[in-house]
């Protein structure tokens, strides 16, 4: 089996489009890992600085939208002197198929990582077919 080269990605800024953000600051694409087994698909989205109260997940038709908001770290009377970290919101969309049971999707935010569990609908799960003889 040939090894694939994997390159880490830096935080990527999204070009702001209509309706994506009305807040000042950057809009970033969260890095994701996606895993699948016979029962579900799991999406891990990295959104440092975002807590569970600042995440919106919306499912409309076949589009799953994830938005995470982070507030500026400076206080009201503080001004940045030097900055290596850009603050901003996170935004990512996925198209999901009918193989997902939309009523059983769950989300959990833990230490800046969003874990979305997308259970497969019963009709999409693999099944064994019994063979009879005679």
Rosetta blueprint (number, residue, H / E / L):
1 X L
2 X L
3 X L
4 X L
5 X L
6 X L
7 X L
8 X L
9 X L
10 X L
11 X L
12 X E
13 X E
14 X L
15 X L
16 X L
17 X L
18 X L
19 X L
20 X L
21 X L
22 X L
23 X L
24 X L
25 X L
26 X E
27 X E
28 X E
29 X E
30 X L
31 X E
32 X E
33 X E
34 X E
35 X E
36 X E
37 X L
38 X L
39 X L
40 X E
41 X E
42 X E
43 X E
44 X E
45 X E
46 X E
47 X L
48 X L
49 X L
50 X L
51 X L
52 X H
53 X H
54 X H
55 X E
56 X E
57 X E
58 X E
59 X E
60 X E
61 X L
62 X L
63 X E
64 X E
65 X E
66 X E
67 X E
68 X E
69 X L
70 X L
71 X L
72 X L
73 X L
74 X L
75 X L
76 X L
77 X L
78 X L
79 X L
80 X L
81 X L
82 X L
83 X L
84 X L
85 X L
86 X L
87 X L
88 X E
89 X E
90 X E
91 X E
92 X E
93 X E
94 X E
95 X E
96 X L
97 X L
98 X L
99 X L
100 X E
101 X L
102 X H
103 X H
104 X H
105 X L
106 X E
107 X E
108 X E
109 X E
110 X E
111 X L
112 X L
113 X E
114 X E
115 X E
116 X E
117 X E
118 X E
119 X E
120 X E
121 X L
122 X H
123 X H
124 X H
125 X L
126 X L
127 X L
128 X L
129 X L
130 X L
131 X L
132 X L
133 X L
134 X L
